[in-house]
Amino acid sequence: MRTLLKNGRILDPSQELDRVSSLLIEDDQIVGFGNDVLDAQVDETYDCTGMWICPGLVDPHVHLREPGGEHKETIVTGTQAAAAGGYTTICCMPNTDPPLDSPALIDFILDRAASPEAGGVFVAPVGALTRGMRGEELSDLAALKRAGIVAASDEQFPIQNSKIMMQAMEFCVQLDLPIMAHCEDMNLTRGGSMHEGAVSAMLGMKGIPRSAEEIAIVRNCLLSLHTGCQLHVMRVSTWGAVEMIRQAKFLGAPVTCEICPMHFAFTDENIGEFDTRFKIQPPLRTQVDIDLLVQGLTDGTIDCIASDHSPHASHEVDVPFEEAPFGSAQLESAVGVTLTLLTHKGVLTPLETINKLSTKPAQILRLDAGTFRPGGTPVAQVCVIDPDCEWTFDRHKTFSKSKNTPFDGMRMKGKTMLTFSGSEIYRDALFGDERYSVG
């Protein structure tokens, strides 16, 4: 089977490649670029004029909820949503029920992700850093790594004890295993539902201060500097967090970080009259935070963009604001939001955009993804994006089992049209038949 993607703008940050050309996929491998492949005998041809042909997107922060939360999302529905979003590799978080703290559970995740009914994307599990994610005793991280985890994290239950965190880092250095940390001093956030500031005071809500995130970031960055452990800070949300990570990098700490679209798209004012779709952790901050987060994206302090896809069932979010869980579904909106609010506004170039969404997260977690280099991926991982497609996001037309998203009804510019992971796993209905032919 030979598939030709012709006349697209090929963007590969791993090779600093940005040119209009064509790409040929034979069976499940990329076999050629350039005008010479136009003369090849092919079975399928896609006209990608005006579109980007880029490495499949990589999401380092996804909640698939299975096992234990199948009413919110499953591995099948989550991977289907990922494919529709342009992702060919996703990292699933360990805060399932039970948590991913045993090799048997890692085997379960990998088997389910490889099943024929799943979305066809690669799932890279993140193992629980401590047993039961209780922050008391380290998991058998060596066994988990042998089973296939790419990093360790206690996600929404961050380790509060500095001694245990240092022990975890010292052990992970020996295993050459990154730690992904949600940074939060829970003594300062308990009972909080939104950012602590003027809006929370007006609404009469207990707030979550910036310092809760920043204190934990300083501690974890210092421990990373002390131990040499690779630390990836998840979902930064404050201007102070950006500055502290910038200083940690300057001092030589092996620290990287991510941002999710919610934190550059909305402020705490969007909560309005207690709209639970805007309840996330860490919470939406202020416009000042957004301005400096965007600056951090531009200067490279913030390394990558992660969806933080955190699906919940409708009945769980249709409750009073303080009772609602944190998080929202993001996989199918991330590309549109990023291009609309960052790329088309000149914050990121097209090549920088794909670097943040694909190449950089793959490099951070040492995944076989995010590149067109020969042998860089086990099979062809390709995403085709139409940067000028204007469309309205409709939560009722998504693959995700969850419909809790603040982007419902948002007008976007930029959409994933085609996703390959060895073979075609998603083609958007807007990618009309006039652009596609069978040889």
C-alpha positions in Angstrom: 0.0 0.0 0.0 1.5 3.3 -1.1 0.0 6.7 0.0 1.1 10.0 -1.3 0.6 13.3 0.6 1.3 15.9 -2.1 2.0 19.7 -2.2 1.9 20.3 1.5 4.1 22.4 3.8 6.3 19.8 5.5 7.2 20.9 9.0 9.7 18.8 10.9 11.4 20.7 13.8 13.7 17.7 14.5 15.4 18.5 11.2 14.6 22.2 11.0 12.7 21.3 7.9 10.1 23.8 6.5 9.4 23.5 2.9 6.5 22.8 0.4 6.9 19.3 -0.9 5.3 15.8 -0.9 5.7 12.8 1.3 5.3 9.1 0.3 4.3 6.4 2.8 4.8 2.8 1.7 3.0 0.2 3.8 3.7 1.7 7.3 6.9 3.6 6.6 7.9 7.0 5.2 10.0 6.2 2.2 10.6 9.6 0.5 10.2 13.3 0.3 10.3 15.8 -2.5 9.2 16.1 -6.1 10.7 12.8 -7.0 8.0 10.9 -5.2 5.3 12.5 -7.4 6.2 10.0 -10.1 5.8 7.0 -7.9 3.1 4.4 -8.4 0.6 5.0 -5.6 -2.7 3.6 -4.3 -4.0 6.7 -2.6 -3.2 10.4 -3.1 -4.2 13.3 -0.8 -3.9 16.8 -2.1 -2.5 18.8 0.9 -2.2 22.1 -0.9 -2.1 24.9 1.8 -1.9 22.4 4.6 0.9 21.4 7.0 2.4 17.9 6.8 4.0 17.3 10.2 5.1 14.5 12.6 2.2 13.0 14.5 1.5 15.1 17.6 2.7 14.0 21.0 0.7 14.7 24.2 2.6 14.1 27.4 -0.4 14.6 29.7 -3.6 12.6 29.1 -6.1 11.0 31.4 -7.7 7.9 29.9 -9.5 7.0 33.2 -9.4 3.2 32.6 -9.3 1.2 34.8 -11.9 2.4 37.2 -13.3 5.4 35.5 -14.9 4.0 32.4 -18.0 6.1 32.8 -15.8 9.2 32.1 -13.5 7.8 29.3 -12.0 4.5 28.1 -8.8 3.7 26.4 -10.8 3.1 23.2 -12.7 6.4 23.2 -9.7 8.3 24.5 -7.4 7.1 21.8 -10.0 7.7 19.1 -10.3 11.3 20.4 -6.5 11.5 20.3 -6.4 10.4 16.6 -9.0 13.0 15.7 -6.9 15.6 17.4 -3.8 14.7 15.4 -2.0 12.8 18.1 -0.2 9.6 17.3 1.5 9.2 20.7 0.0 10.1 24.1 1.2 9.6 27.7 -1.6 8.3 30.0 -1.5 9.4 33.7 -1.5 6.9 36.6 -4.4 8.3 38.7 -6.7 5.5 37.7 -8.6 3.2 40.1 -6.5 1.3 41.1 -3.4 3.6 40.3 -0.8 2.4 37.8 1.6 1.1 40.4 2.1 -2.5 39.2 3.5 -4.2 36.1 0.2 -6.0 35.6 -1.7 -2.8 35.2 0.9 -1.4 32.8 0.4 -4.6 30.7 -3.3 -4.0 30.8 -3.0 -0.5 29.5 -0.6 -1.5 26.6 -2.8 -4.5 25.6 -6.0 -2.4 25.5 -4.3 0.4 23.6 -3.1 -2.2 21.0 -6.6 -3.7 20.5 -8.2 -3.4 17.1 -11.1 -1.2 18.4 -8.7 1.4 19.9 -7.8 4.5 18.0 -4.5 3.3 16.6 -2.3 5.7 18.5 0.7 4.7 20.7 0.0 4.9 24.4 3.0 5.5 26.7 2.0 4.8 30.3 3.2 6.9 33.2 3.6 4.9 36.4 2.7 5.9 39.9 5.7 7.3 41.8 4.5 5.9 45.1 2.4 2.9 46.0 -1.3 3.8 45.7 -0.2 7.4 45.0 -0.2 7.9 48.8 3.2 9.7 48.9 4.5 7.3 51.5 6.4 4.4 49.9 8.0 4.3 46.5 6.5 2.0 43.9 8.6 -0.8 42.4 9.8 1.7 39.8 12.4 -0.7 38.3 9.7 -3.3 37.6 7.4 -0.6 36.2 10.1 0.6 33.8 10.7 -3.0 32.6 6.9 -3.2 32.0 7.0 -0.1 29.8 6.5 3.2 31.7 8.2 6.2 30.3 8.0 8.4 33.4 6.7 8.3 37.0 4.3 10.7 38.7 1.8 11.0 41.5 -0.2 13.4 39.4 -3.1 14.9 41.3 -1.7 13.7 44.6 1.8 15.4 44.6 4.3 14.2 47.2 4.2 16.7 50.1 7.1 15.2 52.1 10.4 16.6 50.8 12.5 13.7 52.1 10.4 11.2 50.1 10.5 13.3 47.0 14.3 13.5 47.3 14.5 9.7 47.7 12.2 9.3 44.6 14.5 11.5 42.6 17.7 9.7 43.7 16.1 6.4 42.7 14.8 7.7 39.4 18.3 9.0 38.5 19.6 5.4 38.8 16.8 4.2 36.6 17.2 7.1 34.1 13.5 7.7 34.6 11.9 11.2 34.4 9.6 12.4 37.1 6.5 14.3 36.0 5.3 16.5 38.8 2.1 18.4 39.4 3.4 21.1 41.8 1.1 22.0 44.6 1.4 22.6 48.3 -1.8 21.0 49.4 -1.8 22.7 52.8 -2.5 25.9 50.9 -5.1 24.6 48.5 -7.3 22.4 50.6 -10.9 23.4 50.1 -10.1 25.8 47.3 -12.0 25.8 44.0 -10.5 28.7 41.9 -7.7 31.3 41.8 -7.4 33.4 44.9 -8.0 37.0 43.9 -10.6 39.6 43.2 -13.0 37.3 41.4 -13.0 34.6 44.1 -13.6 37.3 46.7 -16.5 38.6 44.6 -18.0 35.2 44.2 -17.4 34.3 47.9 -15.3 31.2 47.0 -12.3 29.9 48.8 -9.3 30.6 46.6 -6.1 28.7 45.6 -3.1 31.1 45.8 -0.3 31.3 43.3 2.1 30.5 46.1 0.8 27.0 46.4 2.1 26.2 43.0 5.2 28.2 43.2 6.4 26.9 46.6 6.2 23.3 45.2 8.0 24.3 42.0 10.9 25.8 43.9 11.2 22.8 46.1 11.1 20.3 43.2 13.5 22.3 41.1 16.0 22.5 43.9 15.8 18.8 44.5 16.2 18.2 40.8 19.3 20.5 40.8 20.7 18.6 43.9 20.0 15.1 42.6 20.4 15.5 38.9 17.0 13.9 38.3 15.1 14.9 35.2 12.0 16.8 36.3 9.1 17.7 34.1 6.7 20.2 35.6 3.1 19.7 34.5 0.6 22.5 33.6 2.3 25.7 34.8 -0.2 28.4 35.4 1.4 31.5 37.1 3.9 34.1 36.0 6.0 33.3 39.1 6.2 29.6 38.2 7.6 30.6 34.8 10.2 32.8 36.3 11.3 30.1 38.8 11.6 27.5 36.2 13.6 29.9 34.1 16.0 30.4 37.0 16.3 26.7 37.6 17.2 26.1 34.0 19.8 28.9 34.2 21.3 27.2 37.3 21.6 23.9 35.3 18.7 21.9 36.7 17.4 19.3 34.3 13.9 20.8 34.3 11.3 21.1 31.6 7.7 22.2 31.8 4.4 22.3 29.9 1.3 24.5 29.6 -2.2 23.4 28.7 -4.5 25.4 26.4 -6.9 26.4 29.2 -4.2 28.4 30.9 -3.5 30.6 27.9 -7.1 30.8 26.7 -9.1 31.8 29.8 -8.9 33.7 33.0 -10.7 33.3 36.3 -13.2 35.9 35.0 -14.5 33.3 32.6 -16.0 31.3 35.5 -18.8 33.9 35.5 -21.7 32.5 37.5 -20.0 29.4 38.7 -19.5 27.6 35.3 -18.0 24.2 36.2 -16.5 23.8 32.7 -13.8 26.3 33.8 -12.9 24.4 36.9 -9.4 23.1 36.5 -6.3 22.4 38.6 -4.2 24.5 38.9 -7.0 27.1 38.4 -7.4 29.7 35.7 -5.4 32.7 36.7 -5.4 36.3 35.5 -4.5 38.1 32.2 -1.1 39.1 33.7 -0.4 35.4 34.2 -1.4 34.7 30.6 0.8 37.5 29.2 3.9 36.1 31.0 3.0 32.5 30.2 2.9 33.4 26.5 6.3 35.2 26.9 7.6 31.9 28.5 6.4 30.0 25.4 8.1 32.5 23.1 11.5 32.4 24.8 11.5 28.6 25.3 11.1 28.6 29.1 7.9 26.6 28.6 9.0 23.6 26.5 5.8 22.1 25.2 2.0 22.2 25.1 0.0 19.4 26.6 -3.8 18.9 26.5 -4.2 17.8 30.1 -7.3 15.9 28.8 -9.2 15.3 32.0 -12.7 14.0 31.0 -15.6 13.7 33.4 -19.2 12.4 33.0 -21.9 15.0 32.6 -23.6 14.2 35.9 -20.3 14.8 37.7 -20.0 18.4 36.5 -23.7 19.3 36.6 -23.4 20.2 40.3 -22.5 23.2 42.4 -19.1 24.7 41.5 -17.4 23.7 44.7 -18.6 20.1 44.4 -17.5 19.6 40.8 -14.3 17.8 39.9 -11.3 19.6 38.3 -10.6 19.1 34.6 -12.1 19.1 31.1 -11.9 17.2 27.8 -9.2 18.7 25.5 -7.8 16.3 23.0 -9.9 17.3 20.0 -9.7 21.1 20.6 -6.0 21.5 21.5 -4.8 22.1 17.9 -7.5 24.6 17.0 -7.0 26.6 20.2 -3.2 26.6 19.9 -3.3 27.8 16.3 -6.1 30.3 16.9 -4.6 32.0 20.0 -0.9 31.5 19.4 0.1 30.8 15.8 -2.2 33.1 14.0 -1.4 35.9 16.5 2.3 35.6 15.8 3.3 34.2 19.2 4.7 31.0 17.6 5.8 30.3 14.1 4.4 27.2 12.4 7.7 25.3 13.0 7.7 26.4 16.7 4.0 25.3 17.0 4.8 21.8 15.8 7.9 21.7 18.0 5.7 22.5 21.1 3.0 20.0 20.1 5.2 17.1 18.8 9.0 17.1 18.7 9.8 18.7 22.1 7.5 16.5 24.2 8.8 13.4 22.4 12.4 14.5 23.2 11.6 15.2 26.8 10.2 11.8 27.5 12.5 10.1 25.0 9.7 8.7 22.9 10.0 7.3 19.4 7.9 10.0 17.9 7.9 13.7 16.8 10.2 13.3 13.8 10.4 12.3 10.1 14.0 11.1 10.5 14.5 7.6 9.1 14.2 5.1 11.9 13.0 7.8 14.3 9.6 6.1 14.7 8.5 2.5 14.6 5.9 3.3 11.9 5.0 6.4 9.9 3.5 9.0 12.3 2.0 11.8 10.3 -0.5 14.6 11.0 -2.0 16.9 8.3 -3.3 20.2 9.6 -5.2 22.8 7.7 -4.1 26.1 9.4 -6.7 28.2 7.7 -9.8 26.0 8.2 -12.3 28.0 10.2 -14.7 25.9 12.2 -16.8 25.8 15.3 -16.0 23.3 18.0 -19.1 21.1 18.9 -18.7 18.9 21.9 -21.5 16.7 20.6 -19.5 15.7 17.6 -16.4 14.4 19.4 -15.1 10.9 19.9 -14.4 11.5 23.6 -16.9 9.9 26.0 -16.8 13.1 28.0 -18.5 16.3 26.8 -17.3 18.7 29.6 -15.3 21.3 27.7 -15.2 25.1 27.9 -14.4 25.3 24.1 -17.9 24.2 23.0 -19.1 26.8 20.5 -15.7 28.5 20.1 -14.8 29.6 16.6 -11.4 28.3 15.7 -8.9 28.7 12.9 -6.8 25.5 12.3 -7.9 21.9 12.3 -6.5 18.4 12.0 -7.5 16.9 8.7 -5.6 13.6 8.6 -3.7 11.4 11.0 -1.5 8.4 10.1 0.0 6.0 12.6 1.4 3.3 10.3 -1.8 3.6 8.3 -4.7 6.1 8.2 -6.4 6.3 11.5 -8.5 9.5 11.1 -9.7 11.6 8.2 -11.9 14.6 8.9 -15.2 15.1 7.0 -14.1 18.6 6.0 -11.1 17.0 4.1 -13.4 16.7 1.1 -13.4 13.9 -1.6 -12.1 16.5 -4.1 -8.7 16.3 -2.3 -8.6 12.6 -2.2 -8.2 9.9 -4.9 -7.7 6.2 -5.1 -5.1 5.1 -7.7 
